[in-house]
Amino acid sequence: MNRLTVHHAVYDTLADWETGHATAHLARAGYEIRTVGPTLEPVRSIGGLRIQPDLALDDVHPEDSSLLILPGADLWDTSDDLAPFARKARAFLAAGVPVAAICGATAGLAREGLLDDRDHTSAVSFYLAATGYGGGERYVDADAVRDRGLITAGPTEPVAFAREILGLLSVYEGEVLDAWYRLFHDSDVEAYAVLEKAGTGR
């Protein structure tokens, strides 16, 4: 497995704000972020950013990756266009390669049955319940949840989402990870000193 490649799904209406903390700090830690579209055709985010995918979904394989990130998008709830990304997530998890899903992507994974037997979270419990999935008893009311290689978070928690990703890939650990979260989530100035001491204060 290439431990320094992270695959980031991109598709029309993707939510720009949900993955930036994670990708920026992964890149600073030496990871290559490769964008994955439905095809190689450009896509446009919900904020109007035009993104040229590095790879088409069919050309992405778990053995070439250390993580698949699935951001939210309006299309998760308005069509079945993104279902192939949920199926790709199933392949990743089956191969033991982690997946991180936020916002609408959690509903896509719910429809794929990937949340039925894992602790998870999302925007609110009834949002996932509307998918008809069978994992309601495993829903956790938390900012972000990690269980058996799958990270989930709601749309208002990009920093908590990033914290779980950075912890999972051991980019930051222990008090450094805690300080990173306190700085970017809580604007805790004292946390910056911890990061500076660890050589990660940026």
C-alpha positions in Angstrom: 0.0 0.0 0.0 1.1 3.5 -0.8 1.0 5.1 2.7 1.5 8.6 1.3 -1.5 8.8 -1.0 -4.9 10.0 0.1 -7.8 9.9 -2.4 -10.3 12.7 -2.1 -13.6 12.3 -4.0 -14.8 15.3 -6.0 -18.1 15.7 -7.7 -20.6 18.4 -8.7 -22.1 20.2 -5.7 -19.4 19.0 -3.3 -19.2 21.0 0.0 -16.0 23.1 -0.2 -15.7 23.7 3.5 -15.8 20.2 4.8 -12.4 18.7 4.1 -9.9 21.6 3.8 -8.5 21.2 7.4 -7.8 17.6 6.8 -6.3 17.9 3.3 -4.1 20.9 4.2 -2.5 19.2 7.2 -2.2 15.8 5.4 -0.3 17.6 2.6 1.9 19.3 5.1 2.7 15.9 6.6 3.8 14.6 3.2 0.7 13.0 1.9 -0.2 13.4 -1.8 -3.9 14.3 -2.2 -5.3 12.9 -5.4 -8.7 14.0 -6.5 -11.1 11.4 -7.8 -14.1 12.2 -10.0 -16.8 10.2 -11.6 -14.8 10.6 -14.8 -11.9 12.8 -15.7 -14.4 15.6 -16.7 -14.1 18.7 -14.5 -16.6 19.1 -11.7 -17.9 22.2 -9.9 -18.2 22.6 -6.1 -21.2 24.1 -4.4 -19.1 27.2 -4.0 -18.4 27.4 -7.7 -14.9 26.1 -7.7 -14.0 24.2 -10.9 -11.9 21.0 -10.1 -10.1 18.9 -12.6 -10.0 15.3 -11.2 -6.6 13.5 -11.1 -8.3 10.1 -11.5 -11.6 8.6 -12.5 -13.3 6.5 -9.9 -12.9 3.3 -11.9 -9.2 3.7 -11.8 -8.9 4.0 -8.0 -7.9 0.8 -6.0 -7.6 0.4 -2.3 -4.2 -1.1 -2.5 -2.9 2.2 -3.9 -4.3 4.3 -1.1 -4.1 5.0 2.6 -7.5 6.7 2.9 -10.6 7.6 0.8 -12.3 10.9 1.8 -15.9 11.5 0.8 -17.2 15.0 1.2 -20.9 16.0 1.3 -22.7 17.2 -1.8 -26.3 18.0 -2.7 -26.2 15.1 -5.2 -26.0 12.6 -2.3 -29.6 13.4 -1.5 -31.1 14.4 -4.9 -30.0 11.4 -7.1 -28.2 8.1 -7.3 -25.3 9.6 -9.2 -22.9 9.2 -6.3 -23.8 5.7 -5.4 -20.7 4.4 -7.2 -18.6 6.3 -4.6 -20.4 4.5 -1.8 -19.7 1.2 -3.5 -16.0 2.2 -3.8 -16.1 2.9 0.0 -17.3 -0.7 0.5 -14.4 -2.0 -1.5 -11.9 0.1 0.5 -13.3 -1.1 3.9 -13.4 -4.7 2.7 -9.7 -4.3 1.9 -8.9 -2.8 5.3 -8.3 0.7 3.9 -10.1 3.4 5.9 -12.8 5.7 4.6 -13.8 9.2 6.0 -17.3 10.5 5.1 -18.9 13.8 6.1 -22.3 15.3 5.7 -24.3 13.9 2.8 -21.7 11.2 2.2 -22.8 9.5 5.4 -26.3 9.1 3.9 -24.7 7.5 0.9 -22.9 5.0 3.1 -26.1 4.4 5.0 -27.9 3.5 1.8 -25.0 1.1 0.9 -25.4 -0.6 4.3 -22.0 0.4 5.6 -23.4 2.0 8.8 -25.6 -0.9 9.8 -22.9 -2.5 12.0 -20.6 0.4 12.9 -20.9 3.3 15.3 -21.4 6.5 13.3 -22.7 10.0 13.3 -24.1 12.6 10.8 -26.0 15.8 10.8 -28.8 14.4 12.9 -30.1 10.9 13.5 -33.4 11.4 11.6 -31.4 12.5 8.5 -29.9 9.0 8.2 -33.2 7.4 9.4 -34.8 8.8 6.2 -32.6 6.5 4.2 -34.3 3.5 5.6 -31.0 2.0 6.8 -30.7 -0.6 9.5 -28.1 1.1 11.7 -30.1 3.5 13.8 -29.1 1.9 17.1 -25.5 2.5 16.3 -26.0 6.3 15.8 -23.8 8.4 18.2 -24.6 12.0 18.9 -21.0 13.3 18.6 -19.0 15.7 16.5 -17.2 12.9 14.7 -17.0 9.1 15.2 -14.4 6.6 14.3 -15.2 2.8 14.2 -13.3 0.0 12.5 -11.7 2.1 9.8 -14.7 4.4 9.1 -14.9 8.0 10.2 -18.2 9.9 10.0 -19.1 13.5 10.8 -21.8 16.1 10.3 -21.5 19.2 8.0 -20.8 21.6 10.9 -17.7 19.6 12.1 -14.9 19.9 9.6 -12.3 20.3 12.4 -13.5 17.3 14.3 -13.6 15.4 11.1 -10.0 16.4 10.4 -9.0 15.5 13.9 -10.1 11.9 13.4 -8.4 11.7 10.1 -5.1 13.1 11.4 -5.3 10.7 14.4 -6.1 7.7 12.3 -3.1 8.3 10.0 -0.9 9.2 13.0 -0.1 12.6 11.6 -0.6 14.0 15.1 -1.0 12.0 18.3 -1.8 12.4 22.0 -1.4 15.9 23.4 -0.3 17.3 20.0 -3.5 16.1 18.3 -5.5 17.5 21.2 -3.8 20.8 21.0 -4.3 20.9 17.2 -8.0 20.5 17.8 -8.2 23.0 20.6 -6.4 25.6 18.4 -8.5 25.2 15.3 -11.8 24.4 16.9 -11.7 26.4 20.1 -9.2 29.2 19.1 -7.3 28.2 22.3 -4.1 30.3 22.1 -2.4 28.1 24.7 -2.6 25.2 22.4 -0.3 26.9 19.9 2.6 26.6 22.3 2.1 22.8 22.4 2.2 22.7 18.6 5.3 25.0 18.5 7.1 22.7 20.9 6.3 19.7 18.8 7.4 21.5 15.6 3.9 21.6 14.1 2.8 25.1 15.0 1.3 26.3 11.7 
